[in-house]
Amino acid sequence: MAKIKVGLVQSSCSKDVDNNLKKAIEGIKKAASQGAQIVCLQELFTSLYFCDVEDYNNFKLAEPIPGPTTELLSIIAKENNIVIIASLFEKRSLGIYHNTTAVIDADGTYLGKYRKMHIPDDPAFYEKFYFTPGDLGYKTFQTQYAKIGVLICWDQWFPEAARITSLMGAEILFYPTAIGWAISQDEVTNQEQYNAWQTIQRSHAIANGVHTVSVNRVGFEQDGAMKFWGGSFVSNPLGSILYQASHTDEEIIVVDIDTQESDNYRVHWPFLRDRRIDSYQPITNRWIDND
């Protein structure tokens, strides 16, 4: 299919995991009722963003994938004939945990998972304490509606991840996300950070000739010290914004995209044709020393 309706579920979260899951399912169903065929949830949607602290008790939030949440979402996917992209805290084995997104096809089939490759460690984003870096490599998933690529939050800042996933045939890049502003920051800094976040993802769309879909959480967390900035959006292959959500409100958004546009963009802006793959070996170095 070329023309696809993509649903974005931008929500706030609470300490109540069951309520967060219920809210996500309601959002999925609402998007489906509006015609959505692929629905993407935000990063770690079943809980508050717990990586603001290093607390061993938070490992209790993790679950196997596939597991109880994917089993429930498989039922929802089949009932509503929609693809679901679900970001979860994965317990792989004793002492090994990942930040993982599961993909469920429209007939309820579990297609597989992508484990977050780039793990941040910044104030209020202490993800290296919780998550082992992904070891499945970059992934695409052939769904009933499109071949999609899934990356996760911090992956957004790395053009290599978007490029490789696109070269694997992804027609749409999805980015479940949890990112926000510290309320101690001034408004200029906040706006610059959001603009940088959106711009880098729009650049992935342009460089690879694909639509990008970024789904962020919204609302205050960390005892009011962090405001997740929402701003979920869809970009076409030339970086034009097809929809941008609010910075303050929960939203269920359904956006029409045409994956066939990628062929037109890539023909007229043939970046993939003109790549000098024979010259790119140096990029595998951590740094290119001159001595």
Secondary structure per residue as TSV (DSSP state, phi and psi in degrees):
chain	resnum	aa	ss	phi	psi
A	1	M	-	360.0	139.3
A	2	A	-	-95.0	-44.6
A	3	K	E	-92.7	122.0
A	4	I	E	-133.8	142.3
A	5	K	E	-99.9	119.9
A	6	V	E	-107.3	130.2
A	7	G	E	-105.2	136.8
A	8	L	E	-119.0	129.2
A	9	V	E	-112.3	101.7
A	10	Q	E	-101.0	114.8
A	11	S	-	-134.7	162.4
A	12	S	-	-92.6	161.1
A	13	C	-	-127.5	161.7
A	14	S	-	-130.1	-177.7
A	15	K	S	-73.2	-14.7
A	16	D	-	-86.5	101.2
A	17	V	H	-60.7	-44.0
A	18	D	H	-61.4	-39.9
A	19	N	H	-68.1	-38.7
A	20	N	H	-62.1	-42.3
A	21	L	H	-64.8	-42.7
A	22	K	H	-60.3	-43.8
A	23	K	H	-63.2	-40.5
A	24	A	H	-62.7	-43.6
A	25	I	H	-63.6	-40.9
A	26	E	H	-61.1	-39.9
A	27	G	H	-64.9	-41.1
A	28	I	H	-60.8	-46.7
A	29	K	H	-64.9	-38.1
A	30	K	H	-66.0	-42.8
A	31	A	H	-62.0	-41.5
A	32	A	H	-62.7	-38.4
A	33	S	H	-66.3	-21.4
A	34	Q	T	-93.3	6.3
A	35	G	T	100.3	3.0
A	36	A	-	-60.2	141.1
A	37	Q	S	-110.4	-29.4
A	38	I	E	-127.0	126.1
A	39	V	E	-120.4	128.5
A	40	C	E	-112.2	129.3
A	41	L	E	-95.4	161.1
A	42	Q	-	-75.1	167.1
A	43	E	T	-62.7	133.2
A	44	L	T	50.8	52.2
A	45	F	T	-71.9	-13.5
A	46	T	T	-84.7	-4.3
A	47	S	S	-146.5	171.5
A	48	L	-	-61.1	161.6
A	49	Y	-	-76.0	97.2
A	50	F	G	-80.9	-8.4
A	51	C	G	-77.1	6.5
A	52	D	G	-71.1	-17.1
A	53	V	S	-135.7	158.2
A	54	E	-	-98.3	97.6
A	55	D	-	-134.0	117.0
A	56	Y	G	-60.4	-26.6
A	57	N	G	-63.3	-24.2
A	58	N	G	-69.3	-18.0
A	59	F	G	-64.6	-17.7
A	60	K	G	-67.7	-16.0
A	61	L	G	-75.9	-15.8
A	62	A	-	-76.3	158.3
A	63	E	B	-149.3	160.1
A	64	P	-	-70.5	154.0
A	65	I	S	-132.4	117.6
A	66	P	S	-67.7	155.7
A	67	G	S	-166.8	-158.3
A	68	P	H	-61.0	-39.5
A	69	T	H	-71.4	-43.1
A	70	T	H	-66.4	-32.7
A	71	E	H	-64.7	-42.5
A	72	L	H	-65.8	-44.6
A	73	L	H	-67.3	-28.6
A	74	S	H	-62.2	-38.5
A	75	I	H	-64.6	-45.1
A	76	I	H	-63.2	-42.4
A	77	A	H	-60.3	-46.0
A	78	K	H	-66.2	-42.3
A	79	E	H	-63.4	-32.8
A	80	N	H	-107.5	1.6
A	81	N	T	54.5	47.1
A	82	I	-	-130.9	151.4
A	83	V	E	-83.7	137.2
A	84	I	E	-120.5	131.1
A	85	I	E	-109.9	112.3
A	86	A	E	-124.8	116.0
A	87	S	E	-90.6	124.4
A	88	L	E	-137.9	160.1
A	89	F	E	-89.3	109.6
A	90	E	E	-93.5	128.5
A	91	K	E	-96.8	105.9
A	92	R	E	-81.0	-44.2
A	93	S	E	-163.6	-176.3
A	94	L	T	-60.4	116.3
A	95	G	T	83.0	2.4
A	96	I	E	-125.0	117.2
A	97	Y	E	-130.0	149.7
A	98	H	E	-135.3	155.9
A	99	N	E	-92.9	109.0
A	100	T	E	-132.1	143.7
A	101	T	E	-116.9	126.7
A	102	A	E	-96.0	147.0
A	103	V	E	-121.1	126.9
A	104	I	E	-119.8	128.4
A	105	D	-	-78.4	170.6
A	106	A	T	-67.8	-16.3
A	107	D	T	-95.9	9.4
A	108	G	S	90.2	-0.6
A	109	T	-	-73.0	130.7
A	110	Y	E	-76.7	115.7
A	111	L	E	-88.1	-22.3
A	112	G	E	140.4	-167.8
A	113	K	E	-145.2	156.2
A	114	Y	E	-119.1	130.7
A	115	R	E	-102.0	128.0
A	116	K	-	-51.6	126.2
A	117	M	-	-87.3	-41.6
A	118	H	-	-100.8	119.9
A	119	I	-	-113.5	118.9
A	120	P	-	-81.4	163.3
A	121	D	E	-149.5	87.4
A	122	D	E	-129.7	164.5
A	123	P	T	-52.8	126.3
A	124	A	T	75.7	0.8
A	125	F	E	-134.5	64.7
A	126	Y	E	-88.6	60.9
A	127	E	G	-74.6	-25.2
A	128	K	G	-65.7	-21.7
A	129	F	G	-66.4	-32.6
A	130	Y	T	-102.9	-38.5
A	131	F	-	-110.8	126.8
A	132	T	-	-75.2	135.9
A	133	P	-	-58.6	145.4
A	134	G	-	-58.4	144.2
A	135	D	-	-127.5	14.5
A	136	L	S	-95.9	-4.2
A	137	G	-	73.6	-172.3
A	138	Y	S	-81.1	150.1
A	139	K	-	-134.9	148.2
A	140	T	E	-125.2	157.8
A	141	F	E	-134.8	123.0
A	142	Q	E	-84.8	101.6
A	143	T	-	-94.5	176.6
A	144	Q	S	-65.2	-22.4
A	145	Y	S	-107.2	-29.3
A	146	A	-	-168.2	161.3
A	147	K	E	-89.8	115.5
A	148	I	E	-114.3	152.5
A	149	G	E	-113.7	141.3
A	150	V	E	-123.5	126.8
A	151	L	-	-126.2	170.4
A	152	I	-	-133.6	121.4
A	153	C	G	39.3	-100.0
A	154	W	G	-55.7	-26.1
A	155	D	G	-57.0	-21.9
A	156	Q	G	-58.8	-28.5
A	157	W	G	-86.1	0.0
A	158	F	-	-115.6	107.0
A	159	P	H	-62.6	-26.0
A	160	E	H	-61.2	-40.0
A	161	A	H	-64.7	-45.0
A	162	A	H	-65.0	-40.4
A	163	R	H	-63.6	-49.7
A	164	I	H	-62.8	-43.2
A	165	T	H	-63.9	-38.8
A	166	S	H	-66.7	-40.6
A	167	L	H	-66.3	-18.9
A	168	M	T	-82.8	1.6
A	169	G	T	102.3	8.9
A	170	A	-	-61.3	130.5
A	171	E	S	-90.3	-24.0
A	172	I	E	-139.9	137.7
A	173	L	E	-102.6	124.6
A	174	F	E	-109.1	137.9
A	175	Y	E	-129.0	89.9
A	176	P	E	-63.7	137.6
A	177	T	E	-144.2	151.4
A	178	A	-	-140.3	100.1
A	179	I	-	-146.5	144.4
A	180	G	E	-157.0	-174.1
A	181	W	E	-103.8	139.9
A	182	A	E	-73.1	131.6
A	183	I	T	-68.0	-13.3
A	184	S	T	-74.3	-13.4
A	185	Q	S	-79.8	154.3
A	186	D	-	-80.6	164.8
A	187	E	H	-64.9	-34.9
A	188	V	H	-62.9	-45.6
A	189	T	H	-61.9	-42.7
A	190	N	H	-57.7	-47.8
A	191	Q	H	-67.4	-38.3
A	192	E	H	-62.5	-40.9
A	193	Q	H	-66.2	-43.5
A	194	Y	H	-63.0	-44.7
A	195	N	H	-60.1	-40.7
A	196	A	H	-63.7	-43.1
A	197	W	H	-60.9	-45.3
A	198	Q	H	-71.4	-40.5
A	199	T	H	-62.6	-42.1
A	200	I	H	-63.4	-36.1
A	201	Q	H	-75.7	-35.6
A	202	R	H	-63.6	-34.6
A	203	S	H	-66.9	-34.2
A	204	H	H	-62.2	-40.4
A	205	A	H	-60.2	-45.4
A	206	I	H	-66.9	-48.9
A	207	A	H	-63.3	-29.4
A	208	N	H	-110.2	-6.4
A	209	G	T	67.0	39.3
A	210	V	-	-133.5	160.1
A	211	H	E	-73.9	144.6
A	212	T	E	-119.9	143.3
A	213	V	E	-130.9	118.6
A	214	S	E	-119.1	126.2
A	215	V	E	-121.7	114.0
A	216	N	E	-113.7	155.0
A	217	R	-	-80.5	169.9
A	218	V	E	-140.8	155.2
A	219	G	E	107.5	171.6
A	220	F	E	-87.0	136.5
A	221	E	E	-139.1	-174.1
A	222	Q	T	55.0	48.5
A	223	D	T	55.0	37.1
A	224	G	T	84.3	-0.1
A	225	A	T	-81.3	-17.4
A	226	M	E	-127.1	129.6
A	227	K	E	-110.2	107.6
A	228	F	E	-68.6	130.5
A	229	W	E	-89.9	7.4
A	230	G	-	53.9	-125.2
A	231	G	-	65.4	22.6
A	232	S	-	-52.8	145.5
A	233	F	E	-153.5	165.4
A	234	V	E	-125.6	131.3
A	235	S	E	-116.9	140.9
A	236	N	-	-84.7	177.4
A	237	P	T	-67.2	-7.4
A	238	L	T	-104.5	10.5
A	239	G	S	84.1	5.0
A	240	S	-	-75.3	138.0
A	241	I	E	-81.4	118.3
A	242	L	E	-84.4	-29.7
A	243	Y	E	-161.3	141.2
A	244	Q	E	-132.1	128.1
A	245	A	-	-81.5	169.4
A	246	S	-	-65.8	156.9
A	247	H	S	-85.7	-6.1
A	248	T	S	-126.2	-21.8
A	249	D	S	-112.5	152.1
A	250	E	-	-71.9	140.6
A	251	E	E	-145.3	144.9
A	252	I	E	-113.5	114.6
A	253	I	E	-119.4	136.7
A	254	V	E	-124.0	124.0
A	255	V	E	-123.6	134.2
A	256	D	E	-83.4	128.7
A	257	I	E	-131.1	157.2
A	258	D	E	-124.8	104.4
A	259	T	T	-67.6	-18.7
A	260	Q	T	-66.5	-19.4
A	261	E	H	-60.3	-26.7
A	262	S	H	-58.7	-38.5
A	263	D	H	-63.7	-43.3
A	264	N	H	-63.3	-46.0
A	265	Y	H	-63.5	-42.6
A	266	R	H	-70.3	-27.8
A	267	V	H	-71.5	-42.6
A	268	H	H	-85.4	-24.0
A	269	W	S	-125.9	78.0
A	270	P	-	-82.4	58.7
A	271	F	T	-63.4	-37.9
A	272	L	T	-68.8	-36.1
A	273	R	T	-62.2	-39.9
A	274	D	T	-94.2	8.0
A	275	R	-	-63.7	132.8
A	276	R	-	-95.1	75.0
A	277	I	G	-63.7	-20.0
A	278	D	G	-72.2	-13.8
A	279	S	G	-107.9	2.3
A	280	Y	-	-95.5	0.8
A	281	Q	G	-53.2	-38.6
A	282	P	G	-58.0	-20.7
A	283	I	G	-67.6	-16.0
A	284	T	G	-80.6	-2.8
A	285	N	S	-84.7	147.4
A	286	R	S	-63.6	-41.2
A	287	W	S	-152.4	148.0
A	288	I	-	-100.5	102.5
A	289	D	-	-78.7	147.4
A	290	N	-	-95.9	-6.9
A	291	D	-	-97.3	360.0
